[in-house]
Amino acid sequence: MTAAARPAPLLRDRVFRRYWSAHVVSLIGDQISLIAIPLLAVLTIGAGPAEMGYLTAAALIPNLFFSLLAGAWVDRQPYKRRVMIGADLGRAALLAVVPVLAFAGVLRLWHLCALSFAVGTLTVFYEVADGSLFASVVRRPDYIAANSLTNGARAMSFMAGPSVGGMLVQLLTAPFALVADVVSYLGSALLLSRIAPPETAGSAPAGGRLRIGSGLAFIARSAVLRQLLLGVSVLNLFNYVFHALLILYVTTVLGLSPGLLGLLLGIASVGGLAGAAITGPLTRRFGIGPVAVLGYVAFPLPLVLVPLADGSRPTAITMLLIADFLSSMGVMILDITVGSLQTAATPLSRLALVKGAQRTVNYGVRPIGALLGGVLGELIGVHAALWIGAVGAVTGVLFVLASPVPRLRELPDA
C-alpha cells in the first residue's frame, strides 16, 4: 500500500462526504469568528496589545485545562459523534449571545473573554472526539487522502472565511457578523446527525477511573509521537506570540481596513488549497517523513515577511500576500503529514486519550504564547515581538530532525 492514496474515491462515499461537509461549513464559520472577534475587540472596545493577548489566551487556555480530561472521558463514550453534535449546538448558543449583548449596548471585553473560554472548552471536546470519529470513518490506507481533503476544506475556509468575515464586519459590524458562525455550527450538527459509522468505546472498564495520564505516557514512549509533538509545540508557542499581535499590527500600524484585511487573507489562502493538493504527490515521491520535516519549515518561515512589510502601502500589501500564501501552503503540508503520522502511530482504542494529551501540550502552549506576545508587545513594541514570534517558530523543526521521522517513507505501525 502506498503512503498516500488518492482523495477522489473518498468523496463518493456518502458517510465520508457528510463528515467532510460538516467540516467545511463549520470551518468557514470559525474563520469568520477568528477575524470578527479580534476586530470587535480592537475597533469597538478599543483593546490594546495586552488585551488582545488576554482575548487570544481565553479561547486557547481550555486546551491546557481540559484536553487530558476530555480525552479520558471521550475515550469511554461509545458514540463520539454525539459528543461532536452536542459541542456544535453549545457553541452556536454561546456565540448567539454576542449580538444580543452588543444590541443591548453592554458588551465588554470580559464578555468576549468569557464566551471565548466557553466556546474553546466545547471545541476541545469536539476535536478530541473527532480524532476517533475520523478513524471510524476512514480506512487506514486512506489517512493521507482523507487528511488532504479535510485540510483542503480548512484551506477553503481560510479563503472564504476571512473575506466574508471582513466584509460582514464592514457591512453589519463585528457582533452581527458572528451570526454566520452560529449558522455554520447548526449546519455541522445537522450533517453529523445524518451519519452512523461504527464506533467503539475505549478499553477502560465501565465504572473505572479515568486514565487521564496514560495518553501522555504513551506519547513519551513513542519516539515518533514524542518528537512530532515537541516540534509542533515549540512552533505554535512562537506562532501565537506572532498571531496575538497580527491584527493589531496590520490595522493600526499598516492601516489596513477590516474589509481589505479579510480580502488579502482570503486571496493569499489559495496557498492552503495548493498545499492540500500537493501533499499527497509529495509523500508518494519523497516519503511522508521528509515531507513532514518540510512542513515544519514551510509553515513558519514565510511569516518573517510580515514584520518586514512596513514600507509603502503597495509593498506592505504585496509582502502580506506572499507571506500568507506561502505560510498557508506550509501549514497544510504540516497538518496533513503530522496528522496522518499521529493517527497511524496510535492504536484505535487509545486515539481519544492520545489526542487529548497532544492537545494539552500542543494547544496548551498557545495561550502561553498569546500572553507572551501581549507582554512583549507592551515591553518592546509590536514590531519587535512579531520578529521574535516569526523566527522562534522555525526552531521547532530541530526536534523533528532528532527523531526517526526524516527516515520514514510509509506510515508507521501503531
N, C-alpha and C positions, 0 to 999 in steps of 0.2 A: 504494500500500500504506500502510495506517495505521501509526502509530508503535507501536501496541500491539494485536496480535491477541489474541483471547480464549483462555483456557487450556484450556477443556473438551475440544476435539478432540484435544489432545496426549495426554491420558490414555487415549485409545482406541488409541494407537499402542503396540504391545507393547514395542518396543525402548526408547522413552522411558519407558514405565511402569516397566520393570525398573530402568532407570538412576535414575529418581526414587525408587523404593522403596529402592534401595541407600542413597541419601542419607538417607531417613527413618530407617532402622534405625541407621545409623552415627551420625547426629547426636544421636539420643536417648541413645545410649551416651556420646557426647562430653560431653553436658550432665551426665550422672551423674558422670563423672570430674571435670568442671570444678568441681563442688561437693564431691565426695568427697575429692579430693586436698588442697585447701586446708584442709578441716575436719580431715582426718587430721593435717596439719602443726600446726594450732592446738591441737586438743583432745587429741591423743595424744602428739605430740612436743614441744609447748609452744613453737612458733615465735612470735617477736615480729615487729615491723614490718620490720626489716632482713631477717630470714629469709624472710618472705613475699615480699619483693621479689626475693630470690635465687631462690626457687622459681618465681615467675611468669616471671622472666627466663630461667631454664633451659629452659622449654618454648618460649620465643619466639625465643631467640637463634639457633637453626638457620636461621631465615629470613634473618638478616643474613649468616651464613656460607655458606649452601649454595644460596640461591634462584637466583643467576645460574648457578652450575654445573648445578643441576638443570634450569633452563630450556634451557641449551645441550645437555645430554645427552638430555633427554626429546625435544627437537625432532628429534633424529636417529633416534628409535625409531619403527618403523612401527606398533607396537601400544601406544598409550598405556594402553589398558585393562589390559594385563598388568602394567604398572608399578603401577597402582592396586591390583590384586589382591594383588601382592606386598607393597605397603605395608600393606594391611589385615591380611594374615596376620602380618607382622612386628610390627605394633602390638598385635595380640591376644597374641602370645607374650610381648612385653615386659611388658604390664600384668598378665599372669598371674603374674609374679614377685612382685608386691607382696603378695598374701595369703600366699604361701609364706614370704616374709621376716617378715611380721607373725606368722604362726603359730609360726615358729621363735623369735620374740622378739628379732630382731636388726635390725629395721627402723630406720633412722636418716634424718635429713633429707638427708644426701648421697646416700642411695639414691634418694630421691624426685627429687632434682635430676638425678641421672644418668639415671634412667628417663624423666623428663620431657624431657630433652635428646634422648634417642634416639627417643622417640615423636614429638617435634617435628620431628626430621630426616626421618623417614619421612612425616610429614604434609606437609612441603614438597614431596616428590616426588609424593605423591598429588594434591595440589591443583594443582600445575603441570601435571601430565598431565590433570587433569580439565578445565582450560580448553580444551584441544584436543579432548578427547572430547566435550565439550558442543557444540562447533561441528560435530562429525561426526554427532551425534545429532539436532541441532535445525536447522531451516531458518532462514535469516537473518530472514525476516518474523516468525518466532515467538520471537525472542530475548526480548522483554519478557514474553510469556506464559509461556515456559519458565522465565525467571528468577523470575517471580512464583510459579510452582509450587515450584521448588527452594528459594526463600527462604521460601515458605509452609511447606515441610517443616521448615526451620530454626526457624520460629516455633512449629510444633507441638512441636519438640524443646525449645524454651525453656519450653513449658507442661509437658510430661510429664517431661522430664529432671530439673530441679531438685526437683520434688515427689517423684518416685520416688527420686531420689538422696538427698534429705534423709531420707525415711522408711527407705530401706535403711541409711543410716548409723546412724540411731537404733536400728534393729532388729538389724542384723548387724554393726555397727561399720564404719568407713570402708574398711579394706583389703578386706573381703569384698564391699562394695558394688561394687567395681571389676570383679567377675566379670561384671556386666551389660554393661559396655563390651567385655569380651573377646568375649562372645557377639554383640554388635552388629557388631563388625568381621568376625567369621566370616560373619555373615548378609550383610553388604555384599559380601564377596568372592564368596559363592555367587551372589548376584543379578547381579553384574557378569560372572561367568563364563558367564552364560546369554544374553548379548547379543553380537552381532558386527557392529557398524556399520562402514561403510567408513572406513578410516584411512590416512593417508599420513605418511611421514617428512617432515621439513623439507627445505629446499633445499640444505643443506650437502652437499658431495660426500663419498662414503664414504671414510673414512680421513683426511679433512681435519681440521684443528684445530677445537676447539670455539670458536664465535663468542660468547664469554662477554660481551663488552661491547656487542654490536650491539643488544641489546634496549634498553639504556639510551639508546644513541644514537638509536634510532628514537623513543622517548618524548620525548627532548629536542627533536626536530624537529617534533613534533606539539603545537600549542597546546592542543588538547582533552585529549590524554592527559597532557601535562605538568602542566597546571593542576589537573586532576582528582586526579592523584597527589599533588601538593604539598598540596592542601587536605585530602585524607583522611589524609595522613601527619601533618600538624600535629594534626588531630583525634585520631588514635589515639595520638600521643605523650602528650597530656594525658589521654586517656581511660584509658590504662594507669597513669598516676600515680594516677588515681582507683580503678581496679579492683584494683590490687595491695593496696589497704588496705580495700576494701569489706567483705569477710567478717570481717576482724579488727574493724572498727568496729561492724558490726551485731551480732556475737556477744559482744564484750567491753564495748563502750560502751553499746549499746542493750539488750544482754542477751537477745537472741532465741535460742531453741534451734535446732539444726540442722533438726529437723522443721518448725518454724514458718517458718524462713527459706526452706526449699525450697518449702513451700506458698505463701508470699507470692510468690516468684519465678514459680512456675507459674501462679498466678491472674493476676498482672499481665502475663504474657507473652501473654495473649489479645490484647494490643495488637499483637503481631507478626503474628498472623493477620489482624487488621484492616488493618494496613499493607500486607500482601501482597495483600489483596483490593482495596484502593482505589487502588493504584499504577497499574494498567492504566487504569482510568477517568480518573484524574487526568491521565495523559500524553495520553490521547485528547482531553481537554478543554483542557488548557493547554500541551501540548507537553512533550517529555521534558526539555529544558534547565531550564525554570523549576521543574519538579518535583524534579529533581536538586538544585538550589540549596536548595529546601525541606528536603530530606533532610539537608543539611549543618548545618541549624539544629535541625530537629525531633529528631534523634538525641541531641545532647549537652545541649541547653538544659534539658530536664526534670530532669537529674541534679543541678541546684543544690538541688532539694528534699531530697536525701539529707542533706547537712550541716545543713540546717535542721531535720531530724527528730530533735531532741534534747530534746523536751518530754516530756509524759506518754506512757505506753506506747500508748494508743489513737491519739494524734496521730501518734506516730512510725510506727506500722504503716500508718496511712492515707497518710501522705506517701510512704513507701516504695512502697506500691502504685501511687499516682498517678505517681510518678517512673518506675518501671519500666514501667508500662503505656504511657505516652507515649513513653518512650525506645525501647521495643521496636517501637512503630509507626514511629517515625522511622528506626530502623536498617533496617527492611525497605524503606522508601521509598528510602533512600540506596543500599542494596546492589543493589536491582533496577535502578534507573536507571543508577547508575555502572557496574555490571557489564555492562549492555547496551551502554552507550556505549563502554566499553573494548573489548568484543569486536567491535562493529561497526566501530570505527575502526582495527582491526588486521587485516592480511591473514592468511588462514588459515595460510599457510606460516610465519608468524612468531609464532603465538599462544603457543607454549610459551616462546619466547625472551622475548617481551614480558611474559608472565605472571611469569616468573622475575625479571625486572628490577623489575616492580611490587612483587612480594613482598619483594625485597631492601630497597626503600625503605620501603614502607608497613608491612610486618611487622617490618623491621629496627629501626624506631624504637620498637616496642612493648617489647622488653626494656629499652631505654634508659629509657622511661617508667616501667616497673615498678621498675627500680633507683632512679630518681629519686624515685619515690613512697616507697620504703623509706627513703631518706636523709631526705626531707622529713618523713616520719612520725617519725623519730627526732629531728630537729632542732627542728621547730616544732610537732609534735604531729599526730596522725592527722586530727583535725577540720579544722585549717587546711590540711593537704595535700589533703584532699578538695575544699575550696573552690578551690584552685589548679587541680586537675585538671578540675573541672566547668566553670569559667569559661574556662580556657585552651582547652579543646576547641572552643568555639564560634568561635574566631578562624580556624579552618580555612576557613570559608566565604569569607573575604576573597580567597583565591587563586582561587576559582572565579568570583567576581564579576568579577575582572580577566581574563576569558577569553571565548572565543566561546560557552561553554556556555549562559549565560542566554538567548541568542537562538536556540538550536536548538529546532525543533519536531519534526523527524524524526530517525531515527538517521543519523549521518554516514557518508559513504563511507569505506572503508578506504584 
